C-alpha cells in the first residue's frame, strides 16, 4: 500500500506554529514539544502555557557535537519552519522497530502539540513523527526503499495508540 503524504497537514501546521511564536496571546493554553534532527544537528522546542504561566526552553546541538546549547527562540522556530516548508512529508505510524534508525540524510521531526485558542470550544492535539523531503518523488522513492523496515502511515486520517493526526 502506498504511503500517505502529509504536505497538507504540515502546510497547516506551519502557520499555526508561527502564530504561536509571534502572537502567543491568541492562545489560551498550549503544550508544544518539537524535536528536529537535520543535517546531523538537533533543535528542540519545548513550551507550555498553563494557568496563565509560560515555561519555555529552546536548545540544540550542532552537527558532530555532544554539547547541548541554549538557542534563541527565533532560531529554534526558524529551523522548524524550514523543515515544515519542505516539499513533501511522510509520517511514522508507530515507534521504530528495535534496531531500526531513520536515515540521517533526511530531516525528521517529532511533533507533539496540544493547544486551545481563546474562545475555541475545545482543545486540539497532534502527535506525529514526520520525515521531510524535497518533493513527492523523493518521498515515494524513500518509502519504496524503506518498505517493510519502517512503519509508515498508509491511510489518513491516522489515529494510533500514541501517534495521531489532529483530534
Helices and strands as residue ranges (DSSP letters): H 7-22, G 24-26, E 27-38, E 41-50, E 53-61, E 69-70, H 73-84, E 88-91, E 108-117, E 124-133, H 136-146
